[in-house]
Structure formats: structure tokens, C-alpha cells
Amino acid sequence: MESEKHLQETIQAETSDEVAKQLKKQKNKRTKISRRSLMVQKLSCFGSSDYGYPTVDEVDGDGNVDMKSASTDKKHSPTHLVVMINGLIGSAHNWRYAAKQFLKNYPDDVIVHCSQRNSSLLTFNGVDVMGNRLANEVISVIKRHPNLEKISFIGHSLGGLIARYAIAKLYTQDSRIGGLVPINFITVATPHLGTGGHRQVPMFGGSNTVEKVAHQISWVLGRTGRHLFLTDKAHGQPPLLLQMVNDSQDLKFLSALQSFRRHVVYANAHFDHIVGWSTSSIRRRNELPQRRNLVRSAKYPHILKGDTTKTIKQEGSLELKAHNFKTATATMEEAMLRGLTKVSWERIDVSFKGSKQRYFAHNTIQVNTPWINSDGADVIQHLVDNFQM
């Protein structure tokens, strides 16, 4: 009897230990789930395609998506079209977070169209081909919404150049774009002066030798690479980006740009390993403000305040022919600067110095992927808050 009693006590003790272990495991699991739920709740804005603000996405037969605020009265029709254009190997989804912020702030006023015809490998087709696609896409959007009156463009990286080509295609003699009144033309980290040579790409470390090699292998990015590195000279014509700073007989690049009421460039002053500070802010290197003299905005922590509008008017003629790589690139860059500074630009310098996301600055400035690039949210808010309706 004693042995049976001892065995029973032993079994009960082992069972009790096992139950205790199971209860402890369940408690730990509940704690982990609770912590995970709290984290998900905190990041719910960035963890959902709604980003905390519901919208209505209207899709047509060609896959075009127009976004409206879900809170807008169905009888009310917004009059301002905002067109957002992605960069190299990007997609329409890259602008989704920013689009939500626009609709949250201007629910009754805007329709946001995130361009989808130039995505992924299609971005290798060349600025002109993509510009034509975008122009046709915008025309289709305008036809779907006959009550539209105004139009604005926002382009990230290569998207800014695509937008500049498209508006020339859409420009009419009455200074309208696609029949609409042009309001804001905004670019974010866009290589307006190209990306080749003269220390424009930080990843090349300012080495002219390395940049010359990059210049020679620009064909890797297709026609787009030749446009960005200014190596395209079809039929004896100057490189496309050089052509795009003036009016031609067929395309009024400068007039189209001048027709907008407001011109803004957002540029990374630090850590953009894709597009340099001077090319994205349309300034000569000797015009860039001293970083130590720039201070952070209290309201927008990654926006720098200081003398951001300085440009120097250059007088005299400019000889475009040059005999070596360095001087040829510098000469073309100067020609582009002279053309583009005929337009008045608001220059917004951005710095993610101190941020864990600083090495992704090129995408963080756009909040390309919110859970990776969330620190750029204040830059997008600055863009939204200063948007002219």
C-alpha cells in the first residue's frame, strides 16, 4: 500500500510540475502576443495599405487607379488632380502613403492619381518614352473626371524628369496642362542635372575616374541610363536632359514648367547615395549652403532651415563643346542650370542625419515603404501642409 501511495504521490507531483510548466508557457505566449499586438497597434498606420486613412480606389479597364477620400460626399466632385510619379524600378505603390496624407488633409478637394504605366523594368525605356506614357495616362484620367479644373505633379527621383517631359507634351498655348490650370510642380530627390560626372553621385565618392567608368556602362540602365548620364546624342542632337531646359519647335519644355504657379524641389543634404544634393536642388556646388549653418525645423524635424534659395546668375555665352569627360559634363551641367533657373524654385533641404534610416535617405524622403522609411513622414507632411490648392 505504501508503495502504491508513494507512486501516486510521485505521479501527482510530476503532473503538477507539468501543469505548472504548461501554464508558464501559456502565460509567456500570452505576454508575447500582447506585446506583439501593442506593437502592431502602434504601427497600424504603417502596417496597413490604408495607413490609418480609408480611401476609395477607382480602377478602370486599363488598371489606372484614382484615389478619393472615403469621407467625401458622393455628390461632391473634387476639382484638383494630383499626379504622383515613381522613380527607377519603382511602382505606383511607392506613393501610396503620401497619397493618403493628401486625401486626409484635402478630402473634398483632390483626386490623387499614382501613375502606374512606368513601373519596374519599364523605367529603363527612356525619359521620353516614359514621358509620353505619362502624358497619355494623365489624359485618360482627365477624361474620367470631367469636373477637374486644376492639376499638380509630384515626382520622386526619375519621376521628376518623367513629369517634366510629360507636361511639355500636355502643354497648350493658353498655358494649360491637359486643359487644366497648372498649380504645383514638385520633385523629390530628382537628378535634374543628370547623375553622371562632376561628383554628382555620392556612391562614387567624388572620384572622376570611377564616375567615368559609370558613365561608360550607363547602358546597363537602357535608354534611361544614357539619358541620366548624358551619353545620348541621337541624330547629332544634344542629350535629352539638355534639350529639356528650353523650348523647341515641337515641345515647350520651359514654357510648360513656367506655367505652374509654384515650383518646389526637395533634396537630401546627407546620405542620399543615389542622387547628389546639387543636382536634386538645382544648384551649383559653390551655391550649396554650409551644412553647419542649417538648423532643423521645430515642426518638421528633418527639414533644414536657412539660406536655401541662393543661385548665381551667370552671364556670357556658353560653349557646349569640350574635349574631355570632366569639362564636357561640367559644361552641360552649367547649361542645364542656366535653363532651369529661369524658373523660380523653392528649395527644401532635408537631412536624416542621426536617423537609423539615414542610409535609405533616397527612399525615406518619400516614405517609399513606411515600415522601413517612416522617418520621412514629417517631410511628406511639410509637402502636404505647403501644397497650394
C-alpha positions in Angstrom: 0.0 0.0 0.0 2.8 2.3 0.9 4.5 1.8 -2.5 1.2 2.5 -4.3 0.7 5.6 -2.2 4.3 6.8 -3.0 3.8 6.1 -6.7 0.5 8.1 -6.7 2.2 11.0 -4.9 5.0 10.9 -7.4 2.6 10.9 -10.3 0.7 13.8 -8.8 3.9 15.7 -8.2 5.1 15.1 -11.8 1.6 16.1 -13.1 1.6 19.2 -11.0 5.1 20.2 -12.4 4.0 19.5 -15.9 0.8 21.6 -15.4 2.9 24.4 -13.9 5.2 24.3 -16.9 2.3 24.4 -19.4 0.7 27.3 -17.5 4.0 29.2 -17.6 4.4 28.6 -21.3 0.8 29.8 -21.9 1.5 32.9 -19.8 4.7 33.7 -21.7 2.9 33.1 -25.0 0.1 35.5 -23.9 2.7 38.1 -22.9 4.4 37.8 -26.3 1.1 38.1 -28.1 0.1 41.1 -26.0 3.4 42.8 -26.8 3.1 42.0 -30.5 -0.5 43.3 -30.5 0.7 46.5 -28.8 3.4 46.9 -31.4 1.1 46.2 -34.3 -1.4 48.7 -32.8 1.3 51.4 -32.6 2.4 50.8 -36.2 -1.1 50.1 -37.6 -0.8 53.3 -39.6 2.3 51.9 -41.4 1.2 48.3 -41.3 -1.9 48.7 -43.5 -2.4 49.7 -47.1 -4.9 52.2 -45.7 -2.1 53.8 -43.4 -4.8 54.8 -41.0 -7.0 56.6 -43.5 -9.6 54.9 -45.6 -9.9 55.8 -49.3 -11.9 54.8 -52.3 -9.8 53.4 -55.1 -11.4 53.7 -58.6 -9.9 51.3 -61.1 -10.7 51.4 -64.8 -10.3 48.8 -67.5 -6.7 49.7 -68.1 -5.7 49.3 -64.5 -5.5 53.0 -63.7 -6.2 53.8 -60.1 -7.6 57.1 -58.9 -7.8 57.6 -55.1 -10.5 59.7 -53.4 -11.3 60.2 -49.7 -13.9 57.7 -48.3 -15.4 60.6 -46.4 -16.1 62.7 -49.5 -19.8 63.2 -50.3 -20.6 61.1 -53.3 -22.4 64.0 -54.9 -19.3 66.2 -54.5 -16.6 66.0 -57.2 -13.0 67.2 -56.3 -11.6 69.7 -58.8 -7.8 69.3 -58.2 -5.9 66.4 -59.8 -2.6 65.4 -58.1 -0.4 63.2 -60.2 2.3 61.2 -58.4 5.2 59.6 -60.4 7.6 56.9 -59.1 11.3 56.6 -59.7 13.6 54.0 -61.2 12.4 50.4 -60.7 9.5 51.8 -58.7 5.8 51.5 -58.8 2.6 53.4 -58.1 2.5 51.8 -54.6 5.6 53.8 -53.6 3.5 57.0 -53.4 0.5 55.4 -51.5 1.5 56.7 -48.1 1.8 60.3 -49.3 -1.4 60.0 -51.3 -3.3 59.0 -48.2 -1.9 62.1 -46.4 -3.1 64.3 -49.2 -6.6 62.8 -49.1 -6.7 63.1 -45.3 -5.9 66.8 -45.4 -7.9 67.7 -48.5 -10.7 65.1 -48.6 -13.1 67.3 -50.6 -10.6 69.0 -52.9 -8.3 66.4 -54.6 -8.2 63.3 -56.6 -4.8 61.6 -56.4 -3.5 59.5 -59.3 -0.4 57.4 -58.6 1.0 56.7 -62.0 1.3 53.0 -62.9 2.4 52.9 -66.5 6.1 53.4 -65.8 6.9 50.7 -63.2 9.6 48.2 -62.6 11.7 47.4 -65.7 9.6 49.8 -67.8 11.6 52.5 -66.2 14.6 51.6 -68.3 12.8 52.7 -71.5 14.0 56.3 -71.5 12.7 59.6 -70.2 11.0 60.5 -73.5 9.1 57.1 -73.8 8.0 57.3 -70.2 7.0 60.9 -70.5 4.8 60.1 -73.5 3.2 57.2 -71.5 2.6 59.5 -68.5 1.0 62.2 -70.8 -1.4 59.6 -72.3 -2.2 58.3 -68.8 -3.0 61.8 -67.5 -5.3 62.5 -70.5 -7.2 59.3 -69.6 -7.6 60.4 -66.0 -8.9 63.8 -67.0 -11.4 62.2 -69.3 -12.7 60.1 -66.5 -13.2 63.1 -64.3 -14.8 65.9 -66.4 -15.2 68.3 -63.4 -11.4 68.7 -62.9 -10.1 72.2 -63.1 -6.5 72.2 -61.7 -3.5 69.9 -61.9 -0.3 69.3 -59.9 2.6 66.9 -60.3 4.8 65.3 -57.7 7.7 63.1 -58.9 10.2 61.1 -56.9 13.8 60.7 -58.3 13.5 59.8 -62.0 9.8 60.5 -61.8 10.5 64.2 -61.6 12.2 64.0 -65.1 9.4 62.0 -66.5 6.9 64.6 -65.2 9.0 67.4 -66.9 8.8 65.6 -70.2 5.1 64.8 -69.8 4.0 68.4 -69.1 5.7 69.5 -72.3 3.5 67.0 -74.2 0.4 68.2 -72.3 1.1 72.0 -72.7 -1.2 74.2 -74.7 -0.7 77.7 -75.9 -3.2 79.0 -73.3 -0.7 77.9 -70.7 -2.7 75.0 -69.5 -1.7 71.4 -68.9 -4.1 68.9 -70.4 -6.7 71.7 -70.4 -6.3 72.2 -66.6 -4.8 75.1 -64.7 -1.3 74.1 -63.5 -0.6 74.8 -59.8 2.2 72.8 -58.1 5.2 71.2 -59.8 7.1 69.3 -57.1 10.1 67.0 -57.3 11.7 64.9 -54.5 15.3 63.8 -54.8 15.2 64.2 -58.6 18.5 64.3 -60.7 17.6 67.4 -62.7 21.2 67.8 -63.9 21.7 64.2 -64.6 23.7 61.7 -62.4 27.0 61.3 -64.3 30.3 63.0 -63.6 31.4 66.0 -61.6 30.8 64.4 -58.2 27.0 64.2 -58.6 26.6 60.7 -57.3 27.9 60.2 -53.7 28.3 56.5 -54.0 31.2 57.2 -56.4 33.0 59.0 -53.7 33.6 62.1 -55.8 36.1 60.2 -57.9 36.1 61.3 -61.5 37.8 58.1 -62.6 35.0 55.9 -61.0 32.3 58.2 -62.4 33.8 58.0 -65.8 33.5 54.2 -65.6 29.9 54.5 -64.5 29.4 56.9 -67.4 30.7 54.3 -69.9 28.5 51.5 -68.5 25.3 53.6 -68.3 23.8 51.3 -71.0 23.1 48.9 -68.1 20.0 51.0 -67.4 18.9 51.1 -71.0 17.9 54.3 -72.7 17.2 55.8 -69.2 20.8 55.3 -68.2 22.0 57.1 -71.3 19.7 60.0 -70.6 20.8 60.2 -66.9 24.5 60.1 -67.8 24.1 62.4 -70.7 25.5 59.9 -73.2 22.6 60.0 -75.7 23.2 62.0 -78.8 20.7 60.7 -81.3 20.9 62.3 -84.8 23.5 64.8 -83.7 21.2 66.3 -81.1 22.3 67.4 -77.6 21.5 64.9 -74.7 17.8 64.9 -73.9 18.1 66.4 -70.5 20.0 69.3 -72.1 17.1 69.8 -74.6 14.6 69.7 -71.7 15.7 73.1 -70.3 14.5 75.1 -73.3 11.6 75.3 -75.7 11.9 73.5 -79.0 9.6 73.8 -82.0 7.7 70.7 -81.0 7.9 70.6 -77.2 7.8 73.7 -75.0 9.7 72.3 -72.0 10.5 75.6 -70.4 7.1 77.2 -71.1 5.3 74.2 -69.6 7.4 74.4 -66.5 6.9 78.2 -66.2 3.1 77.8 -66.5 2.9 76.3 -62.9 2.3 78.7 -60.1 4.7 77.0 -57.8 7.9 75.0 -58.3 9.5 73.1 -55.5 12.5 70.8 -55.1 13.1 68.6 -52.0 16.7 67.5 -51.8 18.7 65.3 -49.4 21.7 67.2 -48.0 23.1 64.0 -46.4 23.2 60.3 -47.1 21.5 60.1 -50.5 23.7 57.5 -52.2 21.7 57.7 -55.5 21.1 61.4 -56.3 23.5 64.2 -55.2 22.5 67.3 -53.3 23.3 69.8 -56.0 21.6 68.0 -58.8 18.4 67.5 -56.8 18.3 71.1 -55.5 19.3 72.6 -58.9 22.3 74.4 -57.6 26.0 74.7 -58.4 28.2 73.1 -55.7 29.5 76.5 -54.7 25.9 77.7 -54.1 25.1 74.9 -51.6 24.7 76.3 -48.1 27.1 75.3 -45.4 25.5 72.4 -43.6 26.7 73.8 -40.2 24.6 76.9 -40.9 21.4 75.0 -41.4 19.1 74.3 -38.5 16.3 71.8 -38.1 12.7 72.9 -38.2 10.9 72.5 -34.9 7.7 71.3 -36.5 9.4 69.2 -39.2 12.5 67.6 -37.6 14.1 66.5 -40.9 13.5 69.8 -42.8 16.5 72.2 -42.7 16.1 75.9 -42.4 18.5 78.5 -43.7 19.5 80.2 -47.0 18.1 77.6 -49.4 17.2 79.8 -52.4 20.6 81.2 -53.4 21.5 81.0 -57.1 24.1 82.9 -59.1 23.1 84.3 -62.5 25.9 83.5 -65.0 26.5 86.0 -67.8 28.0 85.5 -71.2 27.8 82.7 -73.8 28.5 79.1 -73.1 30.5 76.8 -75.4 28.9 73.4 -75.2 31.8 71.5 -77.0 34.5 70.2 -74.7 37.4 67.8 -75.3 37.4 65.7 -72.1 34.9 63.9 -69.8 35.2 66.3 -66.9 34.8 69.6 -68.7 32.2 68.2 -71.1 30.0 67.1 -68.2 30.6 70.4 -66.3 29.7 72.4 -69.3 26.4 70.5 -70.0 25.6 70.8 -66.3 26.1 74.6 -66.4 23.8 74.8 -69.5 21.1 72.9 -67.7 21.4 75.1 -64.6 21.1 78.3 -66.7 18.0 76.9 -68.4 16.3 75.6 -65.2 17.0 78.7 -63.1 14.9 80.8 -65.5 12.2 79.3 -63.3 11.8 80.4 -59.6 12.3 77.4 -57.3 11.6 76.8 -53.7 14.4 74.7 -52.4 13.7 72.5 -49.4 16.8 70.8 -48.0 16.3 67.6 -46.0 18.6 65.7 -43.6 18.2 62.3 -41.9 21.4 62.7 -40.1 21.1 60.9 -36.7 18.2 58.7 -38.0 18.5 54.9 -38.1 17.0 55.2 -41.6 19.6 57.7 -42.9 21.3 55.2 -45.2 18.0 54.8 -47.0 17.6 58.6 -47.4 16.7 58.4 -51.1 13.6 56.4 -50.3 13.0 57.7 -46.8 12.4 61.2 -48.1 9.4 59.8 -50.0 8.3 57.2 -47.3 8.6 54.7 -50.1 8.0 51.7 -47.7 6.5 53.0 -44.4 7.8 50.4 -42.1 11.4 51.0 -43.4 11.2 54.7 -44.3 8.8 56.1 -41.6 11.2 58.9 -40.6 10.3 60.7 -43.8 6.7 61.2 -42.6 7.4 64.8 -41.5 8.8 65.6 -45.0 5.6 64.4 -46.6 3.6 66.4 -44.0 5.6 69.5 -44.9 4.8 68.9 -48.6 1.1 68.5 -47.8 0.9 71.5 -45.5 2.5 73.8 -48.0 0.7 72.5 -51.0 -1.1 75.2 -52.9 -4.7 74.5 -53.7 
